[in-house]
Amino acid sequence: MGLCQHCGASFPKTRKTRKYCTNRCKTNACLDKKPRLRAADVEALQDVLSAEFTSVEAMRERLRMILAPEMPVIHAVVVPRMD
């Protein structure tokens, strides 16, 4: 017998490497690993694509606010001129 790594249910192992009791548990475990975007976030991203920004930093900050609001503000990187 094996123990499902997603739901914890016991199931008969048909092969040694089996981790999940059903295909549904396997799919749900995969979906839990990957972050999902909410519909409101998708709409906000579509708005970003059609918007005009004054700078790359402004666009970067808007994207950060949509996708990762818990992350700190991304500060602009200044590249020195070489001439």
C-alpha positions in Angstrom: 0.0 0.0 0.0 1.1 3.5 -0.7 0.1 6.9 0.7 -1.0 9.6 -1.7 1.3 12.6 -1.5 -1.5 15.0 -2.3 -4.5 13.9 -0.2 -3.0 11.4 2.2 -5.3 8.5 1.2 -3.9 5.0 1.1 -4.0 3.2 -2.2 -2.7 0.0 -3.7 0.6 0.7 -5.5 0.6 -0.7 -9.0 4.2 0.2 -9.4 7.0 1.2 -7.1 7.3 4.9 -8.1 3.5 5.8 -7.9 2.9 8.9 -5.7 -0.8 9.7 -6.1 -3.9 7.6 -5.6 -5.8 9.0 -8.7 -5.1 11.1 -11.8 -7.1 13.9 -10.2 -4.8 14.0 -7.2 -1.8 14.0 -9.6 -3.3 16.9 -11.5 -4.3 18.9 -8.4 -0.8 18.4 -6.9 0.7 19.8 -10.1 -1.7 22.8 -10.1 -1.0 23.5 -6.5 2.7 23.9 -7.3 2.1 26.4 -10.1 0.7 29.8 -9.2 -2.5 30.7 -10.9 -3.6 34.1 -12.2 -7.0 35.4 -11.2 -9.3 36.7 -14.0 -8.9 40.2 -12.6 -5.1 39.9 -12.9 -5.4 38.7 -16.5 -7.6 41.7 -17.3 -5.1 44.0 -15.6 -2.3 42.5 -17.7 -4.3 43.1 -20.9 -4.7 46.7 -19.8 -0.9 47.0 -19.3 -0.4 45.8 -22.9 -2.5 48.5 -24.3 -1.4 51.3 -21.9 1.2 54.0 -22.6 3.9 54.3 -19.9 6.3 57.2 -19.3 9.2 54.8 -18.6 10.2 51.2 -18.4 10.3 51.6 -14.6 6.7 52.6 -14.4 5.6 49.6 -16.5 7.8 47.3 -14.4 6.2 48.6 -11.2 2.7 48.2 -12.6 3.5 44.6 -13.5 5.0 44.0 -10.0 1.8 45.3 -8.4 -0.3 42.9 -10.5 1.8 39.7 -10.3 3.7 40.0 -7.0 2.3 42.7 -4.7 4.1 41.1 -1.8 7.5 41.7 -3.4 9.5 44.8 -2.6 9.6 47.7 -5.1 12.1 47.2 -7.9 14.5 50.1 -8.0 15.8 51.5 -11.3 19.2 50.4 -12.3 21.5 53.1 -13.6 24.0 52.0 -16.2 26.9 54.4 -16.6 27.8 55.7 -20.0 31.1 54.5 -21.4 31.9 57.4 -23.8 
